[in-house]
Amino acid sequence: MVNKEEISPRKKLAVVRKINRGDLGPSEAARRLGVHVTAVRRWVSLYKRDGAKAFRKPAKPAVYTDEQRKAAVLDYLSGGGSLRAIALKHGLRAEIQLRRWILRYNTHGDLQDARKGGHYMGNVRKTTFEERLEIVKLYLDGGQSYSSIALKYKCSYQQVRNWVQKYKKMGAAGLEDRRGRRAGSQTARTPEEKDRDEKAAMRKRIHDLELENAYLKKVRELAMKHRYR
């Protein structure tokens, strides 16, 4: 298939005008040019929005503020339209840019540019066990996606997905926050946790025996010293 970037702006403009006149359909145009039909449809949408200048190579890459990026992402996540519709609405040339912003927002919770001193981790909101359980049940009841739930509860797409997967595997116990808890201090939820706890218990028993042996050895040494005085 031909790289769509190799097609000249003049040819793109000519094709779009033929499509708009009804002389050529998007699918046939895509076949003749050797590109995917979605590329042709994007050209048509760009021409409708920007006219002939849509096919001129920009002097420099477009720069978007964090507010503009977030507005586009939230517009899509709240059901404002398709990727193409939202991209056009917010002045983007391609849906792939919007896809990247959505992925970053869902994964890290923010859209700051690391090159400008920002970070990708964002401020992850702390959630209670009850909130996590409510979120999981809302997803399992159907009708809402990870993205829409993440938006509603102000957490990340990845968090919602992880909680759902843990709930399916371990039940409500999978949603417990066990960070900072000593291994074996709580009931194991999976075979892997049981094996980990058993190994931790074995290491503790060995450590305790070593301490006991060291103590008894010291006691014997002191007793021998006392006997020969």
ZAMARGU-4260 file (C-alpha; in steps of 0.2 Angstrom, whole numbers, plus 5000, padded with zeros to 4 digits):
<rodrens>
0) 5000/5000/5000 | 5006/5017/4996 | 5012/5029/5010 | 4998/5042/5011 | 5012/5055/5015
5) 5019/5052/4997 | 5003/5058/4989 | 5005/5076/4985 | 4994/5090/4992 | 4988/5094/4974
10) 4982/5076/4971 | 4973/5075/4988 | 4964/5091/4984 | 4959/5085/4967 | 4953/5068/4974
15) 4943/5077/4987 | 4935/5089/4975 | 4930/5074/4964 | 4922/5066/4979 | 4912/5082/4983
20) 4906/5083/4966 | 4900/5065/4966 | 4912/5060/4952 | 4921/5048/4963 | 4917/5038/4979
25) 4929/5037/4994 | 4932/5018/4992 | 4936/5019/4974 | 4948/5034/4977 | 4957/5024/4991
30) 4958/5009/4979 | 4966/5019/4965 | 4978/5028/4977 | 4983/5013/4987 | 4978/5020/5004
35) 4965/5015/5017 | 4948/5022/5014 | 4949/5031/5032 | 4963/5042/5025 | 4952/5048/5011
40) 4938/5051/5022 | 4949/5061/5034 | 4955/5072/5019 | 4937/5075/5015 | 4933/5080/5033
45) 4949/5091/5033 | 4944/5100/5017 | 4927/5103/5024 | 4934/5111/5039 | 4949/5121/5032
50) 4947/5121/5013 | 4962/5119/5002 | 4974/5125/5015 | 4971/5108/5024 | 4983/5100/5012
55) 4997/5113/5014 | 5012/5107/5024 | 5012/5118/5040 | 5027/5129/5043 | 5030/5121/5060
60) 5021/5108/5071 | 5005/5113/5080 | 5007/5116/5098 | 4993/5113/5110 | 4991/5118/5128
65) 4987/5106/5142 | 4970/5113/5143 | 4967/5111/5125 | 4973/5093/5126 | 4962/5089/5141
70) 4947/5097/5133 | 4948/5086/5118 | 4951/5070/5129 | 4936/5074/5140 | 4925/5078/5126
75) 4929/5061/5118 | 4927/5051/5135 | 4911/5059/5139 | 4903/5053/5123 | 4905/5069/5113
80) 4908/5060/5096 | 4919/5048/5087 | 4938/5050/5087 | 4938/5059/5070 | 4923/5070/5075
85) 4932/5076/5091 | 4949/5078/5082 | 4941/5089/5069 | 4931/5099/5082 | 4947/5103/5092
90) 4958/5107/5077 | 4968/5091/5076 | 4974/5085/5059 | 4973/5067/5063 | 4965/5055/5076
95) 4981/5047/5081 | 4986/5063/5091 | 4970/5061/5100 | 4972/5043/5103 | 4989/5046/5111
100) 4982/5059/5123 | 4968/5048/5128 | 4981/5034/5131 | 4992/5045/5142 | 4977/5052/5151
105) 4969/5035/5155 | 4986/5028/5160 | 4993/5042/5170 | 4979/5054/5174 | 4987/5070/5166
110) 4993/5077/5150 | 5008/5087/5155 | 5022/5087/5143 | 5038/5080/5151 | 5049/5091/5139
115) 5041/5106/5148 | 5045/5100/5165 | 5029/5091/5168 | 5027/5072/5172 | 5016/5058/5166
120) 5011/5050/5183 | 4999/5064/5188 | 4991/5065/5205 | 4984/5048/5208 | 4968/5050/5219
125) 4968/5038/5234 | 4952/5027/5234 | 4944/5017/5248 | 4940/4999/5248 | 4922/5003/5246
130) 4925/5015/5231 | 4935/5002/5222 | 4921/4989/5225 | 4908/5001/5219 | 4918/5005/5203
135) 4921/4986/5199 | 4902/4982/5202 | 4898/4997/5190 | 4908/4990/5177 | 4902/4972/5179
140) 4884/4978/5178 | 4888/4983/5160 | 4884/4998/5150 | 4900/5008/5155 | 4917/5007/5149
145) 4934/5008/5159 | 4936/5025/5151 | 4919/5032/5156 | 4921/5025/5174 | 4938/5032/5176
150) 4932/5049/5171 | 4917/5048/5183 | 4928/5043/5198 | 4943/5054/5194 | 4955/5039/5193
155) 4965/5031/5178 | 4959/5019/5165 | 4973/5007/5171 | 4967/5008/5189 | 4949/5003/5184
160) 4955/4989/5173 | 4967/4982/5187 | 4953/4982/5200 | 4941/4973/5188 | 4954/4960/5184
165) 4959/4957/5203 | 4941/4956/5207 | 4938/4943/5194 | 4953/4933/5200 | 4951/4935/5219
170) 4934/4942/5223 | 4932/4957/5235 | 4948/4952/5244 | 4958/4957/5228 | 4953/4975/5231
175) 4961/4976/5248 | 4976/4988/5249 | 4990/4977/5256 | 5004/4989/5253 | 5016/4990/5268
180) 5009/4974/5276 | 5020/4960/5281 | 5019/4944/5271 | 5009/4931/5280 | 5000/4944/5291
185) 4984/4942/5280 | 4975/4928/5272 | 4982/4923/5256 | 4971/4927/5241 | 4979/4917/5227
190) 4991/4901/5226 | 5005/4914/5222 | 5002/4923/5238 | 5000/4907/5248 | 5017/4901/5241
195) 5025/4918/5245 | 5018/4918/5263 | 5024/4900/5266 | 5042/4905/5260 | 5041/4920/5271
200) 5036/4909/5286 | 5050/4897/5282 | 5063/4911/5281 | 5056/4918/5298 | 5058/4900/5306
205) 5075/4898/5300 | 5080/4916/5306 | 5072/4912/5323 | 5082/4896/5325 | 5098/4904/5320
210) 5095/4917/5334 | 5090/4904/5346 | 5106/4894/5342 | 5117/4909/5343 | 5109/4913/5360
215) 5112/4895/5367 | 5130/4895/5361 | 5133/4912/5370 | 5125/4904/5386 | 5137/4889/5385
220) 5152/4900/5382 | 5148/4910/5398 | 5145/4894/5408 | 5162/4887/5403 | 5170/4903/5408
225) 5162/4903/5424 | 5166/4885/5428 | 5185/4888/5426 | 5186/4903/5436
</rodrens>
